[in-house]
Amino acid sequence: MKRFILLVVIIMCVVLTGCQTVEKEEKIDVIATVTDMQYRSSYQTTIPIYNGKTTTFISQTHPARYLVTISYEDVSETFNNRNLYENVKEGDTIQMVLYRGYDKDNNLIKQALQFPE
């Protein structure tokens, strides 16, 4: 009985979510602006792992992050890219591609900035 209820709940979740698929794509070359830059240095964390009465500590290293936010009109994307971080400054303009995805009723459902290929 529990499996049947679980199956019904899963089916209802899938049916009620209503996935939107991109039916039409549009790519436009735009000139975007660097609006924010942040550097976050690398760091380590230690995680305790408990196994009964024994505790083992595992060290985890997090790499440095070079975050560059690029905006065009109402679209902003943040990229973690060291080369980009080192070669631009806030206020610079960059050639980007604005991707727009539309559903079957021609409603905008997704837009993002991408680097030119």
Long-range contacts (C-beta under 8 A, 24 or more apart in sequence): 20-103, 20-109, 21-103, 21-104, 22-101, 22-102, 22-103, 22-109, 22-110, 23-102, 23-103, 23-104, 24-101, 24-102, 24-106, 25-99, 25-100, 25-101, 25-102, 26-99, 26-100, 26-101, 26-102, 27-97, 27-98, 27-99, 27-100, 28-97, 28-98, 28-100, 29-95, 29-96, 29-97, 29-98, 29-116, 30-72, 30-95, 30-96, 30-97, 30-98, 30-113, 31-72, 31-93, 31-94, 31-95, 31-96, 32-70, 32-71, 32-72, 32-93, 32-94, 32-95, 32-96, 32-113, 33-70, 33-71, 33-72, 33-91, 33-92, 33-93, 33-94, 34-68, 34-69, 34-70, 34-88, 34-89, 34-90, 34-91, 34-92, 34-93, 34-94, 35-69, 35-70, 35-71, 35-76, 35-90, 36-67, 36-68, 36-69, 36-78, 36-90, 37-67, 37-68, 37-69, 37-85, 37-88, 37-89, 37-90, 38-65, 38-67, 39-64, 39-65, 39-66, 39-67, 39-85, 40-64, 40-65, 40-67, 70-94, 70-96, 70-113, 71-113, 72-96, 72-98, 72-113, 75-111, 75-112, 75-113, 76-113, 77-112, 77-113, 77-114
